[in-house]
Amino acid sequence: MTAYKSDLLRLLDERGYIHQATDAAGLDALATKEVVPGYIGFDPTAPSLHVGSLVQIMLLRRLQQTGHKPIVLMGGGTGKIGDPSFKDEARKLLTNEVIQENCASIRRIFERFLTFGDGPSDAIMLDNSEWLDALEYIPFLREVGQHFSINRMLSFDSVKLRLDREQSLSFLEFNYMILQAYDFMELSRRAACRLQMGGSDQWGNIVNGIELARRMDGTEVYGVTTPLITTADGGKMGKTMSGAVWLHEDQLPAYDYWQFWRNTDDRDVGRFLRLFTDVPLDEIARLEALQGSEINAAKIALANAATEMCRGAEASALAEETARKTFEEGATGDNLPIFEASGAVSIIDALIGLNFVASKKEARRLIEGGGARINGEAVADENALISVTSDDVKLSAGKKKHGILRFS
C-alpha cells in the first residue's frame, strides 16, 4: 500500500477502491489542506440504480466521510445519448419526461447514503441538462471540439471494442465522451469541482475532462477510478440468474436484497465488507478469517450492514429474522416475496412470478435438476399445476430462494 497522507486516499486505498489515479500525489496533497469537491455521473436509464452502481455510490460516501464534498451528477443531458463505453449496442433513447422521472426516483437512493445540504462537505445533486441543453452546436464545436483528436478518441478501449467487433457506433454515441469531458470542466467552473471518480471503464472519459479543463481554463483537476468489481467466480457484480439487484425496494424486496449479500461467495466476503459497508477494518479482518461454517456469521454481518445502509435498520432486521425462521425453523416467514394468483397456476409461472427464474427454459432446468419444491416437496413434473387453496403455498428454488404463492 502507498503511504498516503490524506484521510481520503488512505481510506480509499485501505478499502480497495483505487485502480488508477491521474496524479495521486497532487490529489493527496490537495486533500490534506482543503475540502475537495468530487463528482460521479449517473445516467438515469431506469427508475433505480442497481448493485453494479453501488461501488460508485460508496466512493461518494467515502469522500464525505473524510470531510470532502460529494457532487452527484445526474445525466439528464447525457442520458439522452447513453454512455457507449464497453456496450455491444446503442441504448434505447428515452424521452425527456422519462429521464426526469428517473432522476427524481434515483435521488431517493442517494439520500440514504449521503447527507445533502449547504455545508462545506454536504452533498449536492446537479443535472447536466442544465448546461448541455443550452449548448449551441457551432460555438460548441469551435470552443470545445478543437481540443479533441479523433485519432486519440478512436484509440480508447471503449470505442475500439465496438469497432473491432464491427458493431455500429453512432455519431451520437461518439459525442458522449466529449460531453462528459465538458461536464467536468463545467463543474470545475460552477462548483469548484477538483475530482472526478468512476469505474475503470471511465478512465478515458476522465482523462479527456482533465485535459480539457487544463487547456481551456488552466485548472488542475484529478481523476480516480475503481477496479472492475467481479465476483470470485468471475461473474459480473450485481447480476444474478433472476436479473439485476435493484437498490429501490419497489423493484426488489428487502428480503431478496438481504439474501443477495447473504449468498456471497466465501472468497468475496472480506472484500465486499470493505467496499460496501462501514464495518471497521479490524472487525472485517476478524470476520474474513472465520473458517468452515463460521464464515456464515461474516455473510450475515455483510447482509445486515449492506441492507441497513440501503433499506434501513428495520428492513434489515426483518429480513434477517425471516431468513432465520425459514432456514432454522422451517417456517414460512412474514417477509418472503409473494406472488398472488387469482386461480390455479403452473409451477413454471409461479417460479417466474417470484423472480426465482428469468424464463420458462430456466424454470424447466430447475425442475429437472430437482431444485423446485412446493411446501418442501420436490417437483418432478414441469407441467404441475398448483390448485387454489386458502393457505399460503411455500415455493422454493434451490436451498436459498423461498417465496409465497398466495391465492386472492
Disulfide bonds with the S-S distance in Angstrom:
none
